[in-house]
Amino acid sequence: MRKIILIVVLVLVSNTFFAQSVFDKFDNQDDITTIIVNKKMFSLMSKVDTKDKETQQYLALIKKLDNLKVFVTQSDKKSDEMKAVADKFIKTAGLEELMRINEKGKNIKIYVKSGSTETQIKELLMFIEGSGKEETVLMSLTGNFDLDELSVLTDKMNLPGGDDLKKASKKK
């Protein structure tokens, strides 16, 4: 019985480590712009004192975030590689499709892993497949947050694909 429990724990722990580092291969590549914000930075940002209501909403949200990773490229080769990794991750991480948009040569897909309640999100993955001169964007956001709160984050951080996330939070 102990062996079975140990094996289950090892599998769960290895999946957690894999999920945290699956996109790290895109970091420090010449053709890919990378934005990575960790829990420590979110914690430091949340300590700002303000009276502005919108900024307070933003600070309340970032307290709930653990990790943000954004990878942007215009390279077709890197775009294909990012798509393959994202597709594989979506299948193995148990993400469910939230929405899909196809407009003006962009194919946008947003996936989530639900949290403890119906409106809570543990993980959000957005993949924007650009064509031609359009950028391809891969974004992973983890924490315990509400999808409706994301529009404040995208406004304040000026994230690539922020307009598409706003659409998702309005349609949910």
N, C-alpha and C positions, 0 to 999 in steps of 0.2 A: 504494500500500500504506500509506503514511503517513497518508493521508486516512482510510482505513478504520479504522486503529488510533486515530486522533484522535477520530473519530466514536464509536467504541465506548467510549473513555475518557470522553468528554463525557456520553454516555447513562448510563453507570454512576455517574458523579459526580453528575449531576442527580437520578438515582433515590435516591441516598444522602441528598442534601439534602432531597428531598421526603419521604422516610421519616422523617427526623428532625423535620420541622416540620409534618407533616400534621395533627396534633392541636393545634398551637399556637393555632389559631383559637379554641379554647374557653377559652384563658387570658384573664383579666380581663373575663369576662362576668358581669353581675349575678346571673343565675340559676344559675351554675355555680360550685361550690366546686372549687378547684384545688390539688393538691399536686404540686410538681415538685422532685425531688432530682437533682442533677447529679453527675457523676464526681468533681468536686472535694470535694463534701460527703461522698460515700461514702469518699473517700480520707482525709479528716480524721477521720471516724467510726471508721475501721479502726485508727487509731493508739492507741486506748484500751488500756491495759494492765490485764488482769484474770486472775484464777485460776479464775473460774466457768466450767465447761465449756460450758454453754449459751450464755453470752455470747461465749466463744471461737468457737463454731460460727457465731454471728451475725456476728462480726467477719470470720471467714474468708469468709463469703458476700459481705458488702458490698464486699470487696476485688475481687470478680469482677463487680460491677455497674457499668454506665456511666450509666444514666439511668432514672428512674422518673417516670412521669406518671400522675396519677390525676385524673379529672374526675367530679364527682358533681352530679346535678341531680334536682329533683322536677318540673321544668317539662316538660309533654308536648311542647311545641314543640322545646325544646332536646334532649330525649330522642330525638325523631325525627331531628333534625339529627345528633346523635352517632351514631345507628344507621346513617344513610346514609354518613357519613364512614368509620366502622369497616368497613362492608361493602365499600366501594370499596377501602379500604386492604388488607383481607384478600385480595382478588382480585389486586391489583397487587404485593403484597409477597411472594407465594409462601408464605403461612402455611398450615399444615395444622391441621385441627381435632383437638384433643386430646380434648375431651369436651364434652358438652352436657347440661344439667340443666334440667328444667322442674318447679318445685315452688312451691306457695303463691303463685301469681301472678307468680313471677320466672322469667325465661327467661335462663339463664346459658350462655354460650359461651366456651370457652377455646381459643385457637389458639397454635401455637408455630412457630418457625423453628428447625430442628435445628442443632446445632453440629457440631464435628469428630467427636464420637462419638455413639453412639445415645442416651446419657443426657444429653448436653450440650444446652443450650438457648441460642440466641443472642438470641432475642426471644420474649416472651410477651405476648399480647394477651388481655385478659379483658373481656367486655362483659356486664353484667348489666342486662337490660331490665326495669325495674320497671313495675308497673301500679298505677293508683290512687294510693295514698299511698306506695308503695314507691319508693325512690330508683333512678335509673339510674346505673350506674357504668361508666366506661370507663377501663381501666388498661393502660398500656404499660410493659413492663420490658425493658431491653436490657442485654446484657453477655455473659458466658460462664459459665453456672452450671448446676447440676443441679436439676431440678424438685423432687427430694426435699428440697433445702435450703430451699425457700421457706416451709415451715411455720414455721421459726425466724424468718424475716424478718417474716411476717405477725403472729406473736405479739409481737415486739419493737416493731414500728412501728404496730400496731393499725390496719391498712389496711382500708378498706371492701372487702368481698368476701373477706376473709382466710379465712373458714370454707370458702368455695367453693374457694379455692386449696388448702387442706388436703385436701379431698376429691380434687382432681385429682392431687396428689402421692401419695396413697395408692393410687389406681386405676391409675396408670401402670405 
